[in-house]
């Protein structure tokens, strides 16, 4: 069964084909919904488990038809289980299903909403909805057996094969179980007759009984519409596809189907409808294709129709998407290469439907041209909506086109097959075969646009050059080209331009390096290709000769060297097309990482990994003295080198022919496979890494030299695997103290790369003789001893006198039977064999540190202890050795950063990582602390009790309006002072009454609230005074009393009527608030 894509779910392809239809129908009904993703799409997640709550929600929608969940909240209080408090969104669904006896829960009174549901539990829920479990047969020890018996009998499990229904069910299996269950007749139950799925027939068809309705038809009017997919109309009226369903109420009725195109016309399938509306895509019943007639191509009218073809009136014929009569399809049906599909719908051995697509073959004479809403193809203008598929066609392509019933011409490019040099002739009528590249092909019957059978090019009957054939969809030869105009690729070595013989034209010449390593020499290029690469004139060529010298095969001046091109040749004139022009930096592409010889793929900076296959061709070019630098020097010209390698695989070495290249090498590449995965050709602008000679331990870098235009050159000294001391000049930096692979480049400098060995500092102890040692890596949890035989042990404890050409001495274990040294161990990763040991220090012992229960083993120094222990502690910091992080070493009287570590050989120390100082300062109730400002009640501020409002494990000291809190780290090593500013609370004071009588004196009533939410009290008032306009005291209001809603101050004095006075309230902390009034007479 072929299933059309269900656009509702983004992961529809992950749904098992067996269950795809079930998931599509339930989703179309709106009962089984997916998960909304961040991008607004929905996923079905078919392989995931599903919870009991989720199934309860689906069963609720199926049983009630409430797919919009409009009423589910009404049932949230229908609680029959003891664990509904955690049911959340599912309360209503579970409540309804429980009260409808569709779910029963567990014997302990719980439902377990988040529990994974099993297949049998799903069946029990939905079969209750169908009408079963009236006898409580789904209860007890054998409940699952009863469920399985009913499901098997009703055919619900026909598609469920190899699934353990006792285990948590996947979402796709649940969809299948629910879908099949809603399509079986519902049942009724009586004690006398048991379960019945039939009832009295209400239709006038002379039948007493009829099957009961299904849940699907009862609640959703669910129906399966089966028939042929056809166009609703033809030509410019074509709008959509439809199914003429045999099971619709009227024979001529149709339903519209989405996402089908004109090429589906005539296919047999079905859709699902709900209340007359289509809810799924088409499910095509392609299993009905009469495959035994696939080889039947010609003379169909002469065969005995009674053998396999029904009477004409009972058959359906479709030609290019249009329903036609038998006579209209006979000729097309007889053509080899036309696409055919024959349906035997009723499996009686007779063909019921014939579908034919009969395209035409053509050759692209010129590129198509687009102008506005028009496109010109093969000299004919079309509206854009009249053609499709032409966008990929270019000049020289062979293609087919077909005019379909929707009035659109559809184009399809035919893929070329290139053959080797062999002689071919046109087949005779008695021999319809062509032998091509040692394989026989049959001639296609497809016609060209002039109604010819275009097997060969019209201007040639025979040809003996490289050829190209094109096959139609049936695998028949539909077209051939006598000349090899399929492009090949090459790398440009040189190019130039000169005046033509008559001095009225310019001729362009190029020298190409071909894939077989040969050069074309200077060949003429089609003038239409003048913009593809540089074609310099005589003066440019002359200047170039002053800059370069070439390898023996070179004949040119290296202008545009490295450009990758495709080329074709006709009449000795080359047509070229350039790609990723490295010389001009147009592409800016390079290898993202090293490409190693034998690797299956390359990584590029701007692209994903590209496969390297047997046919991959790798061109390369570079100049010395530096592989990526082309600047001439005063002393010599740049020496150019170039060549080609192929990816052809060697069974002997199990490696590809393309050598290794360093990451960062400039590249351009070409993909002609069209799959964006295979590198067909690549150009490396740099020197191959070649084969590395040996590994070396580099112990010294003596000097650095800056070479203008080239870079920094370093002189290293190292000891190789056989003990030889060598000098290395290299552009690679920071290699001292490492083991590297090395090889000599063409410019006599060395290239280094990480050696394919395991290398690390270790302690090594001789065990009784000179052959057996044990070694242990420095670091964490390396206390296990590993034993080995060492043949190569070189003494590098003193390298001050070593020079190139010397032989490093073998390490002398002297007379001791036991000796511990520190060295660089080299182990071959392939077989774990010890290759070599470079002894770096023989004046060390090994100590143990313990951090959080983990053992750390490091050299404990008899000298230079600081350096070695700091290295140990740096590893505890994961190599960071951050200056602001401390370690306390118990018994060593030191912390990291201090001078002079005091260690004793063989002693065990505990290294404690210093814990950061924790600021635990808080304000107690009644005060606030923010941004190191402490606000306290005014009375306590004045009395100097602010320190009583701080809560901390540190020590607190109050001086004036500053609190100093001294914090200490957990290990007691570090301390930190935190300075806090102390402030009194601030009141917002409001004057509610203010009177000034010239004869009687003043009365002031005021109130206030502070920023600590405290109410202003009488005790916080220091004074209330009346002052003149200039601030001079007139008198104080001595009588201050507390009111229920404020504070009142009064005093008797004589004031001048009409003169302004100010009442000033001063609080304990010195803050003042004032109110200015004019004294009145007779208040």
N, C-alpha and C positions, 0 to 999 in steps of 0.2 A: 504494500500500500504506500503510495507516494503522497506525502502530506505537504500542503502549501504552508509557507511560513506564517506563523501567527504573530502579527506585529505587536500584540499586546505585551509580550514578554521579550526582553532583550536577550535572554538566555534560552530561547525556544529550541535552539539546536542541541541543547544539553538534555532535553527531554527524550526519554526512550521512545523510539518510533511506535512501539506497541501501545504506549499510553498517551501519545500526543493528542489524539482525537478527543479523549476523555478530558484532558486538561483544557483544550480549546473550548469545548462545549460548556463546561462548568464556568470557565472564565467569561464566556459570552453571555451566560445567564446572569452573571454577577454574583454567584454564590461562593466561588472559590477565587479569592483575590490574591494578587502577588504583593511583593514588598516594594515600596517606593524607594528609588535610589536618589542620591544627591542631585543628579542631573535631571530629575523629573521623570525618568523612565521607570518601568516596573520590571522586576525579575521574579521568576517562579521558584528558583532554587530547588529543582526537582529531586536532587539526591539528598536533600536535608531531611532530618526527622521533623515531625509535626507534633504539636502538643495536644493534649486532650481538650484544652480550652479552645484552640483553633478549630478542631473538628466539631466541637459543640456549636461554634458560631456558624459553620457551614451547614450542619444539619438543621439548625434553626432556620436559616434562609431557605433551604430546600423545603422544609415542612410547612413553613408559613407563607412563602413567596415574598417575604419582606426583604428584598435584596438591598434596599437602601437603609436598612436597620432603623426605620422610622419609629418603631414601637418597642425596641428592645429595652430601653431604659425603664419601661413600665414593669419589667420583671426582675429588676435588680434586688428587690426585697424578698423575692420568692426563694428564701434560703433554706435548703434541705440538708446542706452539708456543713461539717464543722470547720472547714478550712476556706470559707468564702471570703474571709477578711483580706486574704492576699490575692484574690482573683482579679482585682482591678477592673480593666476594661471588659472582662469576660463575664461579670456577674449576671448581667441580664440574659445572655445566651444560655448559661448554665442553669439559671433559675427557671427559664421557660422549659428547657428540655427536661429538667428534673420533674417539673409539675406535669408535663405531658407524658411522663414515664418513658422518655426516649433514652435517658441516661439513668443509671442506677447507683453508680459510685461503688466504693469498696466496703467490705463488711465492717470496717472500723468507723464508718460514718463519714469518710472523707471522699473528696472527688479528685484531688491532686491536679489542679488545673495546668500546672507547668510540667507535669509528667509526660514523657514520650508515649504516644498512643500506639498500640499494636494493631496489626491488621484485623485480628478477630474482634478487638474492641470497636474498631470503626464499623465493621459489619454488624455487630450487635446494635449499635446506635441507629444505623440507617435501616436495618431490617425491622426494627420496632416501628420506624416511620412508615414502612411498607405495610405493617399490620401484624407482624409476628410477635412472639413472646407473650401471647395472651395466656399461655399455660405456664408461664414462668420457666420455660425451657432454657432461657439464657441465664439461669441462676443455678448455682451448685457446682460440683466438681467437674461435670461434663458439659458445662455451658459452651465452651469453645467447640466441642465436637458437634453439638446441635447447630451452632452457627454455620460451621463448615458444611454440614449436610444440606442445609437449606440453600446456601450459596452455590454449592456444586450443582444441585438439582435445578436451580434457576439459571444456570449458565453464567453466573456472575464471575466465576473464577476461570473462565475459558482462556483468557489471555494472560493470567497470572501464573507463570511457570517458574519453578525454582526459587520461589520466594517463601521465606519463613514468616508466616503470619502470626507466630507467637512473639516475634521480635518487633522492636520499634519500626513502624512503617515509614517509608519515604513519602514525600509529598506527591510524587507521581503515581505511586501505587495507591495511595489514598484516593487520588482523583479517579483512577480506574475503578476501584471498588464502589465509590459513590455514583459514578456515571452509570455503570452497569445496573446498579440497584434501582435507580430512578427510572429505568427503562423496562423493568419487569412489572407485571400486573400486581396491583395492590390486592391484599387478601382480607377476607372477613373470617370470623371464627364463630362456630357454634359447637356445643358439646356433642351434638348428634353427628354432625358431618365434618368436624374439624376445620382445617383451613381450606377456604375455597377462593380461587382466583378468577371465577366466572360468576356471572349473574344473568338475570333474565334480559334477553335482547330487546332493546327498544326500537331497533331498526326494522324496516319492512323488507327483510331479505329472507323470510321464511325459515330463519334459524331461531331456535328457542333460547339458546344461551349465547353469550358473547363474553369475551375476555374483559376483565375489569380494567379500568383506567390505570395508567402508570402515574407515579408521582410527577414525572416530567410533564406528561400531557395535562394532568389535573391542575397543577399550579403554574405552569409556564406555557401551556399549549405547545410543548416541544415536539418538533416533527423533523424527519429526515427526508429531504427532497433529493431524489435521484434522477439523473438524466444526462443528456448531452449538453456540453457547454457550447453555446453559439453566440454570434454577434447579434445585438438587438437590431442592427440595420447595417447596411454596407455603404461603401464609398464615403463621401464627406459627411453623411448623416451618422456615421459610426460614433457611438458614445461609450458603450460599455458592453460587457459580456453578461450572459444570462444562462440559466438552466431551465429547460422545458421539462418540468418534473412529471414523470409518469404517475406519481401518486398524488398530484395536486387535484383539487376538486374538479377543475375543468381541464380537459386535455390540452387546450391551447394556453393555459396559464403559465407564466414564467416568474422566476424570482431573479433579481439582480444580484450578481456576485462581484466582489471587489478583487482588485489586485491580479486579475487575469488579463492576458493580452490576446491579440488576434491569432497568435500561433497556438493557443490552446483550443481553438475552435475544433469541434468534433470529438474532443476527449470525453471520456465517460467518467462521471464522478458523482459526488453528492455533497450537499451542504446541510447544515442544521439551522432550523428557524424556530423562533419563539414568537408566538402571537403574530405570525405572518412575516416577521422581519428576520433577515439573515443574520446569524450571530457568529458564524465561522467562515473561514476561507474554504475553498473547494478541496475536498479529499478525493484525489483521482484514483480510480480503480484500475491502475495500469497493469495489475495482475491478470486482467482479462485480455491483454494483448495476445494475439494468435502468433506466438513466436515461431511456430513450426512453418510459417509461410514467409519468414524473413528473406530467404533466398529466392523467392518467387518474384522475378523482375520483368519478364518479357512474355509476350504472347498470351496474356491472361485470358483474352477472349476466346482462344482456341481450346482452353482447358475445359474439362467437363464441369460445368457449373454445379451440377448436383452433388459433386464430390465435396465442395467446401463453400460454395456461395449460395446464399438463400435467394429466393425469388427477388427480382429487382425491386418490386414494390415494398419489400420489407427491409431494404438496405438504406443506409445513409451514406452520402458521398460528400467529402469536403476537399476542395482544391484551393490552395493558397488562402485558407481561412474562410472560404465561402461555401455554403451548402449548394451542391449542384446535382445534376442528373448523371446517370451512368455514362451516357455518351460523351459528356463533357470531360470525364476523368480518364477515359480509356487510353488516350495518347500519352498523357503525363504519367500514368501508372506504368507504362511499358518502358519508360526511360531509365537506363542505368544511371545512378547518381541522384535521382530524385528521392526525397525522404518519404517513407511510407510507414503507416501504422494501420494494422488490421485488428479489429476488435471482434471477439466472439462473446457477446454479452451474456447469452443464456447458456453457454458451455455445451451447445448441442453439436459442435463440429462445423457449423455454418458461420461464415463471416457475416456480421451484422453491420459493420461500419468500416469504411475505407477512407483514410486521410492521406493526402499527398501534398507535399511542398515541392514545387518544381522551379528551382532558381535558374538564372542565366549567368554564364561566365563572361568576364571582360577583363581587359588589360588597361591599367591607368596610364593614359597617354600624357597627362599633365596634372600638376597639383590642382586641387579644387580651389575655388576663389569665393570668398564670402564678402558680400557687400550689403550692409543693412540686414534686412530680413530675407535676403535672397542668397542662394548658394549655387555656383556654377560648377557642374560635374560633367566631365566628358563633353564639354561644349553645350550642355543643356542647362537652362536656368530652372530652379525649383524654389518654391517657398520653403523656408526651413522646416515647417511642420509637415512637409510632404516627403521628407527623406530622413533616414535614421541610420546610424552606424558608419557614416562616411568619414567621421572625424579622424580616424586612425589611418586613412588611406593617403599615400603619397605617390608621386610619379614613379612608375615602374612596378607597382604592386599588381598582383593578379587577384581578382575578387569575384564574388558572386553577388547578384542582386535579385530580389523577388518583389513583385508588386502584389501586396496582400490586399485582402478585402476591405481594409480600413482606408484604402486610397493612399497608403504610404509605401514608398519604395525603401526596402531594407537592404543594407550593404553588409558584406562580411568578407574580410581579408582571408585569402588562402595562404597557408604557411608554405614556404619553399623547402624543397629537399634537393640538396646539391649532390651531383654525381661525379664520378671520376671519368677520366678520358676513355671513352669507348665509342664505337661506331653504332649509330642508331638508324633505323629506317622506319618509314610510316608503315603501320600494320596493314596487311591486306584484308579484304572482307572476310576471308576465311581464317584469318589469324588476328584476333582482337587483342593481342597482348603486346607489351613492350618490355624488353629487358633493360633494366636501368640499375646501375651499380650492383650488378650480380643478383638482382631480384626481379621477378616477373610481376608486372602490374597489368590490370585489365583497363581497357579504354572506357572512359566515362561517356555517357550519352547526352550530357548536358550541352545545350547549344550556346553559341555566343550571341551577341546582340544583333548580328546579321544572319542568324539562323543557321550558322555553320557549326560543325563539330570541331572545336579548335584544339585538337590534340597537339599539333606542331605549329610553330610559327609559320606564317603564310609564305615567307620568302625563302624557306628552306625545306627540302624534302629529307635531306640527311645532314648530319653534322658530326664532327669528330673532335670537338673541343669540350671543355667543361660545360655541363648542362644543368638545368634546373627544371624540376617537375613540380606540379601542384596537384594535390589530391582533393577531391570533393569529400563531403561528409561520409560517403559510402566507401571511401578508400580507393576510388577509381581515379585514373589520371585524367584530370580535366583540362590541363594546359601544360605546355612546355615552352622553355626559352632556349634557343639554340646557342646563345652566347652567355658566357658567365658574367652577367652584370650584377651578381650578388657581391656586395662589397667585402673586401678583405682589409686587414689592418696592418699598419707599419709604423715605424718611427722616423721622423724627419732627421736627417743628418745635416743637410745643408740646403740652401735655396738662394737663387739670385734671379735678376731680370735683365734683359738686354733689348736693344732695338731690333726689330725684325729686319729681314733682308732688304726690304724696300724702304726702311726707315719711317714707315707710316703706322707701324703697330709695335706693341711691346710683347715679347715672348717671355714666358715664365718657366723656370726650370727648378727641379727638386731632385735631391738624392735621397732615396729611402732605404732604410734597413728593414728587410723582410723577415718574416717569422722563421725562415729557415737559416737565418744568419747571413744571407747574401745581400749585396747592395744592388740597387737598380742602376747605379751610375746616374748621371744627370739626364732626366727625362722631361719631355715637354708636358706642361700642365694646361688644361683647359682654362682659357682666359676668364671664364665665369667664376673660377676658384681663386681669383687674385686676392680676395679679402680673407681667405681662410688662414693664411700664415703670412709672414713677412717675405717679400721678394725684393731684397735690397739691390741697389744699382752698383755700377762698377766701383765707385769710390768707397762704398761701404765694404765691398768685398776686399778691396786693397787694404783698408784699415784693419780688417779682421785678420788678415794674414800676418800682421805685425804682432798679434797678440797670442796666437795659438800655434802649437805643433801637435801633430796627430799621431794616432796609432798607425801601424803599417797599412791597414786597409783603407784609411781615410784619404779622400781626394778633395775634400772641401774646406770651408772656412768656418764651419760650425755656427752659421747664422740660422736661428730657429731650431737648433739641436734640442731634441727631447720632446718635440710636439708629436702627440699621438694622432694618427689620421686613419680614416677609412678611405679606401681607394678602389676604383674600377678602371679598366683599361679598354679602350675601343680605338682601333686603328692607330695604335701606338701613342695615343694621347691619354694622359692620366686625369681622372676627375678625383679630387680629394675633398675630404671634409674633416676639419680639425676638431679635437676634443680636449678640453681642460689644458689650455696652452700654458705649460709650466714656465716657459722662458719669460712670459709677460706677467706671470703671477695671477692669471685670471681666476684660477680655481682656488688657490690658497689651501690645498688639501695636503695632508701628510699622514703617515702612519701614527696611530694613537699609541701603540705599544710595539715592542720588538716583534718582527716577524721571524720565526725560527724555521729553518729548513726542515721540511717534512710536515709543517703545520697544515691543517685542513682549511684554514681561513685566515683572512687579514682583517685587522681593525683599522678603520679610518676615522679621522677626527670628526667629520661631519656626517658620517653614515654608519649604519649598523654593520655587523660582521658580514664579509663577503666570502663565499665559498671559493676555494681553489680546486680546480678539477684537472683532469689529464690534459685538456686542451688549452688551459690557461697559458698565455704567453707573457713573459716579463722582459721588457726592454730595460736597459739601464745605461746611464752615462755619468761620468764624473771627471773632474779635472784635478790634477795634482799641482802644487804641493798640498792642497786641502780639498777634500772630496766635495764640499758644497760651496767652494769659493772660486769664482772665475776671474778674479782680478789679476791682471798681469803684474809682475814684479820687475824691478830694475834689472835683476840678474838673469832672468830667464822667462820664456813664454810659458803659458799654462799648457801642461801636457794633458791632452784629452783622451779619454777612453770610453768605449761604448760596446754594447753587445746585446745578446738576447738569450734567454733561457726559457724552457717550457716547463709546465707543471706535470709533464708525463711522469707517471709513478714508476719507481724501480722496485720490483719484487725482491731483489737481492738485498737492498739496503732499507727497504720499507720507507723511503723518503721521496719527496717531490723534487724535481729538478731545479726549482727556484731556490737560490741560496738565501741565507739569513740577511735581514736588513734591520738597522737600528730604528727604534721608535723616534719619531720626529723627522724621518726622511721624507722629503717632498715627493708626492706621487700624483699621477693622474691615471684614471682607469676608465675602462669602457665595458658596458654591459650590453650585449646584443641579444641575450636570451629573453629579455622582457620580463624576467621575474624578480629583478632587483636583488638577487641573491648571489649570482655567479659572476666572478670576474673573468671576462673573456681576454682582456689585455690590460696591462698595467705598465707604466713607466716609472722607474725609480730614479730620482735625481740625487744620486749619492753612491758611495762605494759599498759593495757587499761586505758583510762582516766576515765572510770567508769561514774557514775552519780554524778554530782555536788550537794553538799548539800545545799548551800545558797550563797548569796552574802555578801561581807564584804567591809567596807571602811578601808583601811590600813593607819593608821596615824603615825606609827613609825617603824623604823628598829633599834633594839637595839644592835645587835652584828652580826659579821660575823665570821664563823668558817671554816677553811680549813681542809677537811678530805682527807688524802692521798689516792689516787686511786679512790676517789668518786667525790670530787669537792667542790665548795664553798657552804656552808650552811648558810642561813640567818634566823634570828629570828625576825619575824614581830609581831606587835600588831594591832588589828583592831576591829571594832564594826560591828556586824552582823545586819541583818534586824530586829531582835527582841531586839536590844540594848545590847546584851551580848558582853563583852570584851573577846577576845580569843587570845591565843598565837599560832603562826604558825611557824613551822620550814619548810623551803622550799629551793629548789635549784634554784628557779626563782629569778632573780635580778630585781632591779629598779621598785618596785611595790608601794612604798610609795606615798600617795596622789591620789590613784586610787581606783575605785570600781571594784572588781573582783569576779568571781565565784571561789569556792574552793571545793576540795574533798580530803579525807585522802587516801594516798597510802598504799600499803602493808608494805612499809618500815617505816611507821609512820610519813612520811613527807607529806607536802601538795603540791598539784598541783594547780596553778592559771591559769585562762583563762579569756579573756575579757567577762564580763557579758552581757547577751543578753538584756541589758537595755540601755536606753539613759541616760548618766551621764554628768553633766557639772556644773561649778560654776554659781550660779545665785544670784540675790538679791531677797529677800522675804519680803513682807510687810503684816503685820496683818491688817485685815480690820474689825475693830469694835468688833470682838469676837475671840475666840480661834479656831474656826473651818474654817473660810474662809480667804484665803490668796491670794495675787497676786504675781506672780514671773516673773522675766525677766532675760533672759540670758545676760551675758556679751558679748559684741562684736558689730558687725556691723548691723545696721538696726534692732535692737531688741526692739524698743520702744513700741511695742504692748504688752498689758498686758494680761496675762492668769490667770484665776481664778480657784481655786481648793480647795478641802477639804484635810487637812493633818491630818492623825491620828498618824503617827510616826515622831516626830521631836526630834532629839537627840542633846544634847548640847556638842559640841566638841571644844568649845572656849578655854578650858584649859584642856589638856590631860596629864599634867605632873604627876598627881597622879594616873592615871588609870592603873590598872594591871589586869592580866587574872583572870576571874571569876567575876569581877565587872559588874555592870549594869550601862550603860551610862544613865545619868539623862535626862529626857525629858526637852526640852528647855522651860524656864520660860519667857513668854512674859512680865512678871511683870505687872505694873499698867497701862502702856501706851496703849492707844487705837490704836496707830500707831507706829510700830517699824520696821526699815529696817535692815536686817541682810544679811550676805554673807554665802552661804552654797553650799553643793554638793547635787544636786537633782537627784533622781533615778526614771525613768519613764519606765514602761513596754511598749516595742515597739509594742506588739501584740494588746493591747487595749488602749494605751495612758493613762493608769491610773498611778497616782503618787503613788509610793511604799513607799518612805521614803525621809526624808530630814536630812542631817547631817549639823548642824549649825557650821561654822568654825570661824566666826568673827561677833560680834554684835556691833562693834564700827566703823561702816562705813556708809557713805551716798553715794548716787549715783550721778554721774555727767555726763555731755554730752560733747563730743568732736565732732567737725564737720570737715571732711576732704573731699574736693571736693564735697560737697553737701551731703555726706553720714553721717548719725549719728552713733556715737560710744558711747556705754554706758559702763562705768567702775566705780568701787568703787573710790570715792574721799576720801582721808584719812584724819582723824583727827590725825593720827599718822602713822609713817612708810610709808609716801606718796611715797617716791622714788620707793620702791619695787612695789607697786600697779600700779603706772603710767608707770613704765618701762615695766610691763607686758602688759599694754594697748598698748604701743608703739611697743612692740615686735610683737603683733598681726597685727599691721599695716604693719610690715615687713614680714608678713606671717609666723611669728614664728622664722624668722632668727635672728632678732635683731643684725644686722651686725654692727660692731664697726665703720666702715668708712661711715656710713649713718646717717645723722642728721635730727632731727625734731625740728622745732621752734614752741614754744607754745606761742601764743600771750597772753599777760597779765600775763604770769607765769614767765617771766624773766628767761627762761631756755632753753637750748637745750639739746638734748640727750647726756648723758655722763657727763654733769655738775652735781655738787652736789647741793642738796637742791631745790626741786621743790616747788613752792609757789602756792598752790591751795586753793581755798575757796569752801566750800561745796555749792552745788546747782548752781554754776556759770557756764556759758557756755563759753568754750574756743574754739579757732580755732587752729587746729594742721596743720601746713604747712610743707609738706615734702620738705626738702632742695634739691634744684636743683644743679646738678653737675656744677662745674666751666667749662665754655666753653672757650676753647682757640681759640679766633677769630683773632689772630695776622696774618696779611698779609703784603706782600711787595707791595709798590706802583709801578706804572709803572716807569721803568728805573732802578730798582733794583731787586735782587733776594734774596729769603729766603729759605734755605734748611738746615735741621738738626740744627736749631738754629744758623745758620751763615748767616749774612746779608752782601751782596756784593753791594756796592754803587759806583757811579761815582767817579773818583779819586779827582776831584777838590772839590766836596762836602765832601769827606772823609777828605781831608786836612783841609778844612775850618770848620770841626766839625758840619756839617749839616746832619749827618747820621740819626738822629731821625726824619727828615722830610720825610723819606722814609718808615716809619712804619704806618700801618693802624690798629687801635684797639680801643675798647671802654675803655681799661684800661689806666693807667697813664704810661708815658714813661720818663725815666731818662737816659741821656747819660753821662758816665764817661770814658774818654779815648776811648779805643776801645771796650767798653762793654755798651750794652743797657739793662736796667732793666725795664721790663714791669710788672706792678702790675695788676693782674686780680682779679675781685671780683665776687662772686656768685650772682645769680639773686635776692636772698632774702637779700643780703648784709651781710650775716653772716660770710662767709669765704673769705679769700684772698690768692692769690698765686703769687709768684714772678717767672717770666720766664726770665732767663739771656741769652742774645743774643750777640754773638761775631760779631763785625763789621770788615769788610775787605774792602780794596780798590779793584777796578777792576784791573785785571792783563792783560798786553798787550803782544802780540806775535810780537816782533820787528824784522824786516828783513832789512838788509843793501843791497840796490840795487846798490849803487856806493860807492867806497872807493878808493881815490887816495892820495898818499903821494910823493911829489916831494921834493928832497933834497934842492933845491934852492927856490922854489915858496911856499911851505907849503902844507896844506892838504885840501881835499874836501870830504865830507861824505854826501850821500843821503840815507835816511831810511824811512820806513813806518811801521804801526802797526795796529792790530785789538785787541780789548779787549774781555774778556769773557762775557761782557755785550753787545757785538756786536758794540761797539763804535769805531770810527776811531781816531787814534792818531793825536793830533793837536799840533801846535807850542806852545800854551799856557801851555801845560802839560810838556814841556821840560824845565828842570831846568838848565842844562848845557850840552855842548859837549866839551870834553877835549882830548888832545893827551898826553899819558903817556909813560914813558920808560918801558922796560921789567920788571923792579923791582917795577913799579907802581908810580914812581916819576913824578910829573906833568912837562910837557915840555911847553905847552901853551894851552890856551883855544881858541876854535873857536867862536869868538864873533859874527860873521855874521850868524844868524839863520833866515831862511825865509821859508814860506810855498809854496810848489809847488802844481800843480794840482793833483799829485798822490804821494805826499810824503812830506818830510821836508829835506831842504838842509842846511848844516853848512859848512862854509869856514873860513880859517884863514891863515895869512902869517907868516912864520918863517923858519929859516934855520935848516935843518935836516941833519943827517949824512947818506950819500948814503950807501946802503947795510945793514943798521941797522934796526931791527924790532921795530915798534911802535904800540901802541894800541889806537884806537879811542873808547872813553867811553861816552855813552849817559846816563844821569841821569834824571829820571822823578821826578815830584813833591813829590811823596810818598817815594822817595829814592831808588826805584828799578833801577838797572843799566843793560845796554846791551852793548856789546863790539865787536870790529872787529880788528884783528891783521894783519898788512901788513909790508912789507919791503920797506923802502924809496928808490926811484929810482932817477936817474939823467936824466934830459931833457925830462920829460914827456910832 
